[in-house]
Amino acid sequence: MKVTVCELPNDPSQLDAAWSALVEHTRTERSDFVLLPEMPFSPWLASVQERDEQRWRLAVDAHRRWQDRLPELGAPSVAWTAPVLDGGAAFNEGGLWTRADGSLRPSHRKVYLPEEGGFWEARWYRRGDGRFDADDVPGARVGFMICTEMWFTQHARTYGQDGVQLLLTPRATLKPSVDKWIAGGRAAAVVSGAYSLSSNFSGDAGGELGDWGGAGWIIEPEEGDVLGVTSADRPFLTLDIDLTVADTAKSTYPRYVKD
């Protein structure tokens, strides 16, 4: 399976050009699966401590509009997260678009929410129901661990036991923490026996936040080796991976050790 990770600007004025470049890349590479960053189609809302209902609704509307453009990528499957409203309650929802269905379906709502400068997520939206259920796209079994969720590795282990082959970590993280996040991605891959995939923002994060970290990654499931990382010069990365490697990894150390 050819999988694509990326880094995209969080500045709406730069998004159209970056999207066009990503579309050209995925079509040229004939990607089978594309992972986008966390809530990629609106400015990062949680940078502001005080929740603004109008800004949230504008972000929801922006993601609904961009949802119609996911087929432009030319891939059979695309994963992302989006701000949603459900009965008036706000959530950060991981979704899967598949060409076979012709539509986007919800898969997982973010559970673990930071509350600190630049990342006031617990004030902006509610926790999901706590479930981490494996899901399927054509050719692969997948599971979401959205940004902070990656650090709760008990769920990575459960995903591995459920046969997940692609562990999806769309994120919004800053430049100073890149090494820490890649280390976490390696650990998640080893714990789950799944390929760890992550996409992130790049460029100016605004205000006191500095720069987004970029560094989307693809990490293999046996030893947690990093197969590739995006950069400012190479914001898109596509690799042809063997999903049977993830299947085999489930029966090797430390995955086989019983709880």
Secondary structure, DSSP 4 states (H G I P E B T S, - for coil): -EEEEEEEES-HHHHHHHHHHHHHHHHHHT-SEEE--SSTTS--GGGSSS--HHHHHHHHHHHHHHHTTGGGG--SEEEEEEEEEETTEEEEEEEEEETTTTEEEEEEE------BTTB-HHHHS----S----EEETTEEEEE--GGGGG-THHHHHHHHTT-SEEEEE---BGGGHHHHHHHHHHHHHHHTSEEEEEEEESB--GGG-BB----EEE-TTT--EEEE--SS--EEEEE--HHHHHHHTTSTTTTS--
